């Protein structure tokens, strides 16, 4: 009987359902906590700067966790890493819910909770391909992308609505509860597997890293920040079009809408997965943004931003499917965690620089320039990959080995491609 190919096919796997629902709870709880913290700190200090600092602490320390602690996902059983980090985060979130907690202690808890998200994401991304190997892995990535976007929106919108009737400390307590439920789901729904490093004996003979391929994938992931520039400039862009606040909302919704469509297309069709094709999709993601230099109307702008989201998500999912082929399992958690951190940093840096440039050149020209730069760099990455190795023939082994996306690799993959959730991966 033919295997089901729909985007919901991975939900037939019990372990995936546990991981998937646990992640949705954590994402929604995180957004709820961010809203509650913003309200709480501003009510106590009336300071926009301290409120912004608190919000930044929910993101920035996770960069340290991603780079320094991702290796825990390889050194220890990945299920155990997920459960322990969830328990740690539950304790920190519960402490944050204590009324009257001094602000320095609150900020320390927020920062530590953000750090703990690094090993959690690494373990989750490294475990996923073992839970849903083969064709269902690409489908699982697409499903996580679609539902992750929804969980973020629901967390923000639901958080605002809940805080109308709930005191912020109670909302923070609900966030702690989401971590507890997540830990229970993972502990009871995912079977134990030995640590990847111990299973491999940490010997070189168990697998070697394809460094050239990995560098190419890092380069592709680092381009994501350029595709997020439109979201960072949505407000001044809409103002330049003479659109009201609803215009900002429509523009901000364009990329997530395109992302959902791109994830569905990747799950539905068998697109060949290779660095060259991923680079081509990345190039295509930059081209629609060139139209912004012509100061198009709101409808055409939304269409172009959505088209960019389709291609950028498609190439990110492809990139994730290729990482496992380039990295042995006993290094997969470390690489996945750091790759997600690179993606995360690229978005922050690109949006910051774009904002500074927009003050001088205007949002239309800056968004178009970001699209052009992304397309040029993606083309350079593709050309660099196609160039034969020095002293050998072209690198066609990967394309031959991984001719169809749903059949890619052996057991693993990566990223919160837009997470965002991290993978999600765009935030």
RAFENHU-V557361 format. One record per residue. RES is the residue in three letters. PSI is psi in whole degrees, 0 to 359 (* if undefined). OMEGA is omega in degrees with one decimal (* if undefined). D_CENTER is the distance of its C-alpha to the mean C-alpha in whole Angstrom. Layout:
{{RES	PSI	OMEGA	D_CENTER} {RES	PSI	OMEGA	D_CENTER}}
//
This chain:
{{UNK	132	-176.5	34} {UNK	142	-179.0	31} {UNK	138	179.4	28} {UNK	135	-173.9	26} {UNK	358	-178.0	23} {UNK	163	-177.8	22} {UNK	337	-179.7	18} {UNK	2	-177.9	20} {UNK	321	-179.5	21} {UNK	339	-179.9	19} {UNK	348	175.8	20} {UNK	347	180.0	24} {UNK	120	-174.6	22} {UNK	316	-178.6	23} {UNK	321	179.2	21} {UNK	319	179.2	18} {UNK	319	179.8	19} {UNK	313	179.1	19} {UNK	317	-176.4	16} {UNK	312	-177.6	14} {UNK	324	177.2	16} {UNK	319	179.6	16} {UNK	319	178.2	12} {UNK	318	178.5	13} {UNK	315	-178.3	16} {UNK	317	-179.5	14} {UNK	311	179.7	11} {UNK	319	178.3	14} {UNK	322	178.4	16} {UNK	316	-179.5	14} {UNK	320	176.2	15} {UNK	317	-179.4	18} {UNK	322	179.8	19} {UNK	318	177.4	17} {UNK	314	-178.3	20} {UNK	318	179.3	23} {UNK	319	179.4	22} {UNK	315	179.8	23} {UNK	315	-177.0	26} {UNK	310	-176.5	27} {UNK	320	-179.8	27} {UNK	322	177.6	28} {UNK	325	-176.5	31} {UNK	332	-172.7	32} {UNK	337	-172.9	32} {UNK	26	-177.1	32} {UNK	119	176.5	30} {UNK	325	-178.1	28} {UNK	315	-179.6	27} {UNK	327	175.7	27} {UNK	316	178.5	24} {UNK	321	177.8	22} {UNK	316	179.7	22} {UNK	317	179.6	21} {UNK	319	-179.9	18} {UNK	326	-179.8	17} {UNK	344	175.7	18} {UNK	350	-178.7	15} {UNK	304	-166.1	13} {UNK	312	-178.2	15} {UNK	340	179.0	16} {UNK	340	175.6	13} {UNK	316	176.5	13} {UNK	316	179.6	16} {UNK	322	-179.8	15} {UNK	318	-177.8	12} {UNK	320	-171.2	15} {UNK	332	-171.3	18} {UNK	359	-179.9	17} {UNK	331	-179.5	15} {UNK	341	177.0	18} {UNK	331	179.8	19} {UNK	345	176.1	17} {UNK	330	-175.7	20} {UNK	334	-177.0	23} {UNK	160	176.0	23} {UNK	133	-171.7	23} {UNK	326	175.5	19} {UNK	318	179.8	20} {UNK	320	178.3	22} {UNK	317	179.1	19} {UNK	314	-177.1	17} {UNK	316	-178.1	21} {UNK	314	-179.5	22} {UNK	325	175.5	19} {UNK	319	179.0	19} {UNK	319	177.3	22} {UNK	315	-178.7	22} {UNK	325	176.9	19} {UNK	317	178.5	22} {UNK	317	179.2	25} {UNK	318	179.6	23} {UNK	323	178.6	22} {UNK	321	177.0	26} {UNK	322	178.3	27} {UNK	335	-178.0	26} {UNK	356	-179.7	27} {UNK	122	179.3	31} {UNK	142	177.2	33} {UNK	9	179.0	34} {UNK	128	179.4	32} {UNK	141	-175.7	32} {UNK	320	177.7	29} {UNK	323	177.7	29} {UNK	319	177.8	29} {UNK	314	-179.2	26} {UNK	322	177.6	24} {UNK	319	178.4	24} {UNK	318	179.4	23} {UNK	316	-179.5	20} {UNK	316	179.7	19} {UNK	322	177.9	20} {UNK	322	177.7	18} {UNK	320	177.7	15} {UNK	319	-177.8	16} {UNK	341	179.4	16} {UNK	338	179.9	12} {UNK	301	178.4	12} {UNK	331	177.9	14} {UNK	312	-179.5	13} {UNK	319	-179.8	9} {UNK	314	-179.0	11} {UNK	320	-179.6	14} {UNK	315	-178.6	12} {UNK	325	179.3	10} {UNK	331	-179.0	14} {UNK	329	-173.9	16} {UNK	314	-178.8	14} {UNK	338	176.1	16} {UNK	330	-179.9	19} {UNK	319	179.4	19} {UNK	78	-179.2	19} {UNK	170	174.0	20} {UNK	220	-173.9	21} {UNK	323	-175.4	21} {UNK	344	-179.1	19} {UNK	313	177.6	16} {UNK	321	177.6	15} {UNK	321	179.7	16} {UNK	319	177.0	14} {UNK	316	-179.6	11} {UNK	317	179.7	12} {UNK	318	178.5	13} {UNK	323	178.7	10} {UNK	312	-177.5	8} {UNK	309	-176.0	12} {UNK	331	176.7	12} {UNK	318	176.0	9} {UNK	317	179.6	10} {UNK	322	-180.0	13} {UNK	322	177.8	13} {UNK	314	179.5	12} {UNK	317	-179.6	15} {UNK	322	179.6	17} {UNK	316	178.8	16} {UNK	309	-178.0	17} {UNK	314	179.5	20} {UNK	326	177.8	21} {UNK	316	178.0	21} {UNK	319	-179.4	23} {UNK	318	-178.9	26} {UNK	323	-177.3	26} {UNK	353	172.2	27} {UNK	327	-176.8	30} {UNK	345	-178.9	31} {UNK	147	172.8	30} {UNK	143	-175.7	30} {UNK	325	-179.4	27} {UNK	325	177.6	28} {UNK	323	177.1	28} {UNK	322	177.1	25} {UNK	326	175.1	23} {UNK	324	175.9	25} {UNK	324	177.0	24} {UNK	318	176.8	20} {UNK	322	180.0	22} {UNK	324	179.3	23} {UNK	324	178.5	20} {UNK	322	178.7	19} {UNK	314	179.7	23} {UNK	320	178.4	22} {UNK	314	179.5	19} {UNK	319	179.7	21} {UNK	317	179.7	24} {UNK	316	-178.9	22} {UNK	317	-177.1	20} {UNK	322	-176.2	24} {UNK	338	-173.5	26} {UNK	347	-177.7	23} {UNK	131	-177.3	22} {UNK	155	179.5	25} {UNK	137	172.1	25} {UNK	144	-179.6	25} {UNK	161	176.5	26} {UNK	138	-176.3	24} {UNK	323	-178.7	23} {UNK	322	179.8	25} {UNK	323	-179.6	28} {UNK	327	-179.2	28} {UNK	348	-175.1	28} {UNK	6	-179.8	31} {UNK	38	178.3	28} {UNK	147	-178.2	31} {UNK	333	-177.8	30} {UNK	345	-178.4	32} {UNK	352	-179.2	29} {UNK	145	178.9	27} {UNK	153	-179.5	26} {UNK	130	173.2	23} {UNK	94	-170.2	23} {UNK	322	-179.3	23} {UNK	317	178.7	23} {UNK	319	-178.3	21} {UNK	319	176.6	18} {UNK	319	178.3	19} {UNK	317	-179.6	18} {UNK	321	174.6	15} {UNK	317	-179.5	14} {UNK	318	179.4	16} {UNK	317	-179.5	14} {UNK	323	-177.7	10} {UNK	344	178.4	12} {UNK	344	-173.6	13} {UNK	324	-179.5	10} {UNK	324	-179.2	12} {UNK	329	179.8	15} {UNK	347	178.7	13} {UNK	349	-179.3	12} {UNK	316	178.9	16} {UNK	320	179.7	17} {UNK	321	-180.0	15} {UNK	337	-177.8	17} {UNK	18	-175.4	20} {UNK	318	-176.9	20} {UNK	306	178.0	23} {UNK	330	177.9	25} {UNK	312	178.9	25} {UNK	322	177.9	26} {UNK	320	178.1	29} {UNK	332	177.3	30} {UNK	353	-176.1	30} {UNK	21	-179.7	32} {UNK	149	178.4	30} {UNK	190	-178.2	30} {UNK	329	179.7	27} {UNK	332	176.7	26} {UNK	321	177.0	26} {UNK	316	179.6	23} {UNK	318	179.6	21} {UNK	320	179.0	22} {UNK	317	179.6	20} {UNK	332	179.5	17} {UNK	343	-173.8	17} {UNK	312	-177.2	17} {UNK	314	175.8	14} {UNK	324	177.5	12} {UNK	315	176.6	15} {UNK	324	179.0	15} {UNK	316	178.2	12} {UNK	316	-179.9	13} {UNK	319	178.8	16} {UNK	319	178.3	15} {UNK	320	179.4	13} {UNK	318	-179.1	16} {UNK	319	179.2	18} {UNK	321	180.0	16} {UNK	331	-174.5	17} {UNK	322	-173.8	21} {UNK	150	-179.3	22} {UNK	89	-179.8	23} {UNK	125	178.8	21} {UNK	137	-176.8	22} {UNK	112	175.0	19} {UNK	157	178.1	20} {UNK	324	179.6	19} {UNK	315	179.5	22} {UNK	321	176.9	21} {UNK	320	177.7	17} {UNK	323	176.9	19} {UNK	319	176.5	21} {UNK	322	177.4	18} {UNK	320	176.8	16} {UNK	315	-179.7	20} {UNK	330	179.8	20} {UNK	333	-179.7	17} {UNK	332	-173.0	19} {UNK	317	180.0	22} {UNK	333	-178.3	22} {UNK	342	178.2	21} {UNK	332	-179.4	25} {UNK	334	-177.1	27} {UNK	335	179.6	26} {UNK	341	-179.5	28} {UNK	3	-177.4	31} {UNK	62	-179.6	30} {UNK	171	176.9	30} {UNK	177	-176.0	30} {UNK	316	-176.7	27} {UNK	314	-179.5	27} {UNK	324	178.0	27} {UNK	314	178.6	24} {UNK	318	-180.0	22} {UNK	316	-179.8	23} {UNK	318	179.0	22} {UNK	322	178.5	18} {UNK	320	178.3	18} {UNK	320	176.7	19} {UNK	320	178.8	17} {UNK	324	177.9	14} {UNK	308	-175.5	15} {UNK	323	-178.8	15} {UNK	321	176.8	12} {UNK	319	-179.8	10} {UNK	317	-177.9	13} {UNK	330	177.8	13} {UNK	319	177.2	9} {UNK	319	176.1	10} {UNK	316	-179.7	14} {UNK	319	179.6	12} {UNK	322	-178.5	11} {UNK	343	-177.1	14} {UNK	340	-176.5	16} {UNK	319	-176.9	15} {UNK	329	179.4	17} {UNK	334	-177.0	20} {UNK	344	-172.1	20} {UNK	130	174.6	19} {UNK	155	-172.6	22} {UNK	326	-176.4	20} {UNK	357	173.9	22} {UNK	359	-170.1	20} {UNK	317	-179.7	16} {UNK	315	179.9	15} {UNK	311	-177.1	16} {UNK	317	179.8	14} {UNK	314	180.0	11} {UNK	317	-179.1	11} {UNK	326	177.6	12} {UNK	319	176.8	10} {UNK	324	178.8	7} {UNK	321	176.1	9} {UNK	315	178.5	10} {UNK	316	-178.9	8} {UNK	314	-179.4	7} {UNK	320	-177.7	11} {UNK	324	179.9	12} {UNK	315	-179.5	11} {UNK	315	-178.6	13} {UNK	315	-177.4	16} {UNK	317	-179.1	16} {UNK	320	178.7	16} {UNK	311	-179.2	19} {UNK	323	178.8	21} {UNK	321	177.7	21} {UNK	318	177.9	22} {UNK	318	-179.0	25} {UNK	325	-177.7	26} {UNK	332	176.4	26} {UNK	330	-178.6	28} {UNK	320	-172.1	30} {UNK	350	-178.9	30} {UNK	151	-175.0	28} {UNK	327	-177.3	25} {UNK	311	-178.2	26} {UNK	323	-178.0	27} {UNK	318	178.8	24} {UNK	318	177.4	22} {UNK	320	179.3	24} {UNK	322	177.5	24} {UNK	318	177.9	20} {UNK	319	179.4	20} {UNK	315	179.8	23} {UNK	318	178.3	22} {UNK	316	-179.3	19} {UNK	318	-179.4	21} {UNK	315	-179.4	23} {UNK	322	177.4	21} {UNK	320	177.1	19} {UNK	319	179.4	23} {UNK	319	177.9	24} {UNK	316	179.3	21} {UNK	318	178.5	23} {UNK	319	178.8	26} {UNK	322	178.5	26} {UNK	321	-177.2	24} {UNK	338	-178.8	27} {UNK	133	-179.1	30} {UNK	149	173.2	32} {UNK	148	176.2	32} {UNK	120	179.2	35} {UNK	12	179.7	37} {UNK	183	-178.7	36} {UNK	179	-179.0	35} {UNK	157	-179.2	31} {UNK	76	-179.6	28} {UNK	356	-174.9	29} {UNK	323	-176.6	28} {UNK	316	-179.7	25} {UNK	319	-179.9	25} {UNK	319	-177.6	28} {UNK	326	-172.6	26} {UNK	63	-170.8	23} {UNK	332	-179.4	25} {UNK	135	-177.0	23} {UNK	311	-177.0	19} {UNK	340	-179.1	20} {UNK	8	-169.4	22} {UNK	145	168.1	20} {UNK	195	-177.9	21} {UNK	306	-175.7	22} {UNK	346	-168.0	20} {UNK	179	177.2	17} {UNK	193	-173.8	13} {UNK	175	166.0	10} {UNK	153	174.9	6} {UNK	38	-166.2	3} {UNK	108	-172.1	4} {UNK	64	178.1	3} {UNK	6	140.8	3} {UNK	240	176.2	3} {UNK	82	-163.6	5} {UNK	*	*	3} {UNK	*	*	3} {UNK	171	166.7	3} {UNK	325	176.9	2} {UNK	138	178.8	5} {UNK	*	*	6}}
//
